[in-house]
């Protein structure tokens, strides 16, 4: 997910220039204020894989206080089958070798989803999973979480950066759209998950109806209609219209199943991606809300030679990149297209994007300076990405810059540059969201904030 900062050195003249810069790109749109901000959505993604290296379980959301503040948990991610073009459950290492694209394209984690035996210490309620139970793992813990917090909703998110390869093919025809949506509803709403015993324990989990009552809808995380995601992703010239048709099909089948089910999407902030892939004027009638991307504007993984802000609210005229955009520019595009403000959620990163080899501070403490590549992250497979709880250990004192004009935070260590969100900037961003009367905020992801510090800040949108 498909992943923020800056300095308060600019004088009033520069601040004025920034204010003027946004209307120069898009005339600002403001929404009609409502009586109160209470009742706004507070959404966070729970990563399926968090149970491994990060030791982050569904029970962690109770222990760190996050669950009490959330209105929706998005479970990330379900995949689309390479050949069947359906929702499915699989465990990559023990998948079917006869699949045309085995094992990579049919990856999944049915073990973490509903076969893992949670210990009492890991669980939501202090009770271990029964080793022979038909529902175990993350799904059983999500069920317990909903019982503990009756107003909390849980949504299955489909796709993500790694699992968007087959969206275009699944969305291409009326028949394929109906097939995909029907399969997803049968599996995750009706709860008909396949019986599996991936590690040969003799105690399979799953079966028809086993996962019923856990999920309250779907979040579509196609990165991205029209292209711009992984190079291997399928792309169709009709993606833009096909995405609208797919969303309509999800809405139709969900409404037929039960009224009021959630249908959301993680959608682009980049104006070029919006133009290529999103019919915003048509989509908003079907979506409950949009999780508008509020991060990953710059990053060492794809821009290794120069630092930048990853999640600034306002446009920076000094940004030397070819494509200049910001959170506010994205939101203005959505509002101008007729998307109601209360259907737009502000996106927050609970991690940092980092660069190394930054030896010249410049007049803005490392911002827009030359770099040699991604800084060391939490994991070798994901360089330049570090969870907030680790970034804050590096970014201390006068290393940190809070940019009032751009509404962004960054830090410069003398070698490394990190763009990230902290409590200060989240507070400023929530002021911005309330001013536009946005529908709430969401974050990627719960595992990057194991202490629940940023989640607590995000929840203040309802205070």
ZAGU-540217 format. One line per field, with one value per residue (C-alpha): z, y, x. Coordinates in steps of 0.001 Angstrom, whole numbers, plus 500000, padded with zeros to 6 digits. Example, Ala and Ser with C-alpha at 12.3 -4.5 7.8 and 13.67 -1.06 7.14 Angstrom:
BEGIN
z: c(507800 507140)
y: c(495500 498940)
x: c(512300 513670)
//
This chain:
BEGIN
z: c(500000 499173 502466 505832 507086 507192 508662 510069 508693 505916 506498 506015 502372 501669 503605 501506 498374 499483 500139 496694 495072 495650 493925 491062 490426 491589 492795 496444 497316 500800 502088 504103 507805 509870 513491 514999 514130 516351 514615 512083 510904 512402 510233 510384 508373 510208 508183 507877 508105 511313 513344 512137 512632 514241 516707 516115 516740 516799 520568 520318 519368 522742 524742 523264 523353 519590 519302 521656 519375 515975 514074 511311 511002 507425 507194 504622 502200 500171 496778 493376 491891 488801 486651 488322 488944 492253 495918 497417 500435 499984 501720 499197 500240 500143 497220 494131 491871 488871 489074 486026 488100 491196 493687 493463 491834 494007 497248 500381 504036 505058 508009 509535 508537 510278 511106 513477 517099 519102 522616 525618 525823 522179 522165 522464 525516 527236 525948 523635 520399 520655 518515 516757 516352 512863 513227 514628 513765 512878 511806 515168 516969 514798 515742 519424 518864 517488 520462 522813 520848 519400 517411 515626 511986 510221 506460 504125 501968 498551 496653 497998 496381 496028 495234 492510 489577 488383 489184 485574 484249 486904 486164 482372 481624 483182 483675 485311 487597 488734 489308 491392 493560 494104 495144 497601 499191 499494 501077 503402 504038 504010 505591 503304 503741 502516 504951 505131 507114 505531 508014 508261 511874 511347 512611 509608 510030 507891 506228 505006 507256 509529 508989 508864 510828 510831 507854 507338 503753 501451 500835 497240 497117 493388 492893 490358 487682 484509 485778 488080 490411 489994 486458 486330 487003 484253 482744 480418 478408 479779 483427 484324 483221 484312 487849 488069 486806 489329 492192 491096 491050 494575 495746 494057 495448 498930 499090 498008 500826 503597 503668 505120 504340 503917 500499 500556 498497 498839 496013 494497 495409 492288 489793 486895 488489 489301 485705 484287 486599 488590 487445 490701 489592 489172 491871 494918 494690 495311 497925 501621 501679 499986 501759 499780 499694 501927 501755 499557 497541 497647 498806 498587 497033 493761 494122 495631 494664 496276 499494 499674 501674 501661 503023 503079 503209 501185 497942 498182 495246 496093 495419 492485 491313 488002 489471 492322 494367 497941 500176 499629 495856 495866 498116 495967 492915 494743 495995 492569 491063 493393 496033 499314 501889 504418 502011 501978 504661 505360 504918 507535 507426 510638 509269 507778 504372 504600 502549 503397 502205 502751 503595 502818 505073 502884 504385 505180 507118 504397 502428 498629 499094 497225 498636 497794 498306 500830 504490 506404 507309 509716 507272 504469 502025 502549 502630 503477 505488 509276 511747 513683 517022 515575 513666 516841 518488 515724 515214 518460 519643 517115 514416 513951 511800 512029 508967 509735 506129 504463 507484 507465 509685 508851 510475 509466 511432 509632 507304 507021 506178 507328 506270 508601 510638 514377 516944 516130 512431 512922 515148 512416 509780 511819 512041 508255 507957 510253 508306 505131 507076 505863 506952 509161 508927 508236 508643 507255 509492 513046 513117 512453 515650 518176 521176 519773 520121 516665 516611 519754 518025 514919 517064 518308 515111 517156 519968)
y: c(500000 500560 504865 512519 516279 519830 523079 526249 528529 529963 533547 534886 535640 531998 530855 533191 531751 528286 529359 530897 527867 525497 527580 528076 524355 523811 526386 525524 523923 524098 522068 523195 522706 520466 520975 518743 516629 513711 510431 510670 507457 506276 503470 501495 498587 495408 493597 489857 489283 491264 488062 487068 489258 492123 489845 492066 490303 491316 491168 493931 496343 495725 495888 499214 500806 501185 499015 501251 504258 502650 502550 500232 497706 496895 493415 493436 491674 489197 488231 487560 484135 484258 481965 481745 485527 484973 485611 482582 481260 479731 479381 480062 477515 474646 475834 473847 473492 472948 476531 478406 481083 479056 480046 483816 484873 482660 483788 484085 483167 480919 479804 483297 483961 481026 478146 479694 478755 481967 481582 483044 485795 486756 486654 489370 487854 485950 482632 480493 479083 475442 473487 471639 474603 475207 478928 480030 482623 486246 485634 484163 487034 489576 487862 488194 491814 492647 490938 493067 496271 495904 499150 498190 497122 494804 495042 492720 494687 493176 493819 496106 496830 493150 491641 493974 492022 490526 493285 494504 491034 490414 493781 493437 491969 491857 488102 488343 491148 489182 486116 487972 489792 486670 484676 487350 487551 483780 483512 486506 487568 484139 482804 479810 479491 476225 473496 473480 471830 473439 472122 468578 468762 466498 469339 471239 474596 476208 474997 476509 479282 479133 482779 484202 487390 488637 490990 493961 494726 495264 497737 497722 498404 498257 499885 501260 501292 502447 501451 502878 499910 496939 496504 492946 494087 493596 496868 497342 500534 500334 500117 503449 502495 498891 499959 501918 498899 496655 499002 499134 495326 495143 497686 495815 492407 493737 495572 492399 490542 493103 496827 499151 497090 499054 499504 501625 501931 503023 505555 507659 511182 511618 513702 511623 508359 509885 511031 507646 505430 507040 508279 510147 511755 508287 506310 508251 507101 503519 503989 504440 506434 506829 506201 508842 508158 510662 509374 507908 511111 510645 507741 506443 503172 504849 508216 507161 510237 513094 513469 514703 515002 511879 513182 516978 518596 521687 522066 523050 525256 524406 520697 519972 516871 516894 515854 518150 517266 517126 515907 519115 519075 515531 516432 519438 517166 514828 517695 519355 516041 516075 513652 514650 515788 513293 510484 511524 510125 511702 509228 509046 507011 505296 504782 506813 506953 507352 508175 507727 509344 512793 514704 518248 519691 522669 525448 523061 520306 517734 518351 518126 517189 514555 511025 507700 505484 504215 504354 501088 500117 497656 494753 494004 493282 496786 499298 502891 502017 502180 501904 505056 503576 503102 506398 508345 506788 508241 511530 513431 516966 519524 516862 517148 519849 520780 522710 524863 526006 522586 520737 518119 516616 515409 514882 514942 512894 514122 511130 509962 511910 510666 511929 510708 511621 512289 513447 517132 516848 514530 517188 519789 517442 516817 520580 520636 517684 519346 522599 520758 518693 515437 512192 511066 509632 506326 505000 502439 500402 499116 497132 500280 501844 498996 501299 502831 506363 507647 505777 507679 510959 510032 509259 512864 513770 512931 515341)
x: c(500000 499828 503511 505549 507395 508918 510162 508659 511361 509234 508216 504717 505439 506214 503171 501062 502581 501594 498039 497884 499473 496585 493891 496329 496035 492454 489962 489381 486072 484639 481736 478745 479506 477260 476291 478963 481965 480956 480313 483121 484727 487998 489380 492603 493978 494976 497665 497146 500912 501387 501219 504689 507794 505921 504066 501044 497753 494108 494452 497069 494279 492655 495876 497032 493575 493130 490012 488033 488619 488063 484783 486054 488880 489902 491404 494222 494200 492183 493605 491984 492649 494866 492758 489332 489200 487417 488005 489732 491615 495051 498380 501101 503686 501183 499070 498186 501280 498981 497742 498995 500702 501593 502798 503204 499940 497775 499332 497284 497443 494581 496711 496889 493269 491588 493954 496516 495886 495958 497312 495520 498148 497625 493849 491224 489511 492307 490986 493112 491720 490719 493173 490332 487959 486603 487317 490660 493309 492662 489072 488073 489795 487971 484719 485664 486669 483230 481595 483691 483021 479491 479644 482857 482631 485076 485603 487510 489932 490659 493877 496569 499919 500841 497445 496103 497489 494205 491716 491573 490776 488133 486491 486576 483137 479710 480062 483494 482332 479304 481484 484051 481513 479418 482485 483601 480160 479856 483286 483432 479825 478169 481349 481846 485601 487127 488059 491872 494626 497674 500231 498884 497754 494764 492560 491186 489499 486831 483660 480396 479145 482178 483146 479609 478985 482573 482691 480389 481361 484318 487097 488388 492112 492865 496268 495452 492735 494471 497926 500540 500917 503229 504543 503171 499599 497059 495865 492900 492182 488639 489712 488135 484624 485096 485973 482729 480811 482572 481767 478132 478040 479443 476865 474016 474907 475701 472358 470580 472301 471734 471102 473700 476774 479998 481573 484714 487875 491470 491773 494543 495631 497796 495758 497096 495958 492582 492135 493149 491164 488358 484960 484453 481204 479679 481465 480386 476757 477893 480607 479989 483222 486616 489915 491796 495532 497286 500845 503600 503907 507695 509859 513395 512249 511258 513051 516386 518403 516478 514508 510930 507728 505590 502281 502068 498624 499544 501430 505097 506161 509787 509249 511590 509724 507891 504554 503562 500520 499325 496526 494563 494939 493526 490621 489739 489542 487146 484987 484834 483714 480712 481936 480254 482800 481508 482422 486096 488392 491776 494649 497417 500646 501669 505186 508020 509687 513447 516549 520233 523465 522006 525173 524050 521383 520510 518404 515534 517307 517716 514529 515005 518674 520644 520559 522173 519124 516607 517494 517574 514035 512493 512860 515319 512499 511085 513965 513180 510072 510022 507156 506353 507415 510917 511082 510356 513420 515613 513806 514227 514795 516003 516334 512559 510966 507289 506209 503168 502761 502772 501337 504076 506777 510268 513627 517298 519818 522935 522901 519302 516152 512736 509313 506567 503495 503699 501151 501768 501058 498082 496546 497071 495683 492549 491993 492187 489771 487258 487487 486510 483961 485510 483913 486770 490254 491939 495461 497864 498320 497802 501066 503129 501756 502057 501682 498487 499892 498958 495654 494666 495571 493575 490518 490511 488671 485584 486539)
//
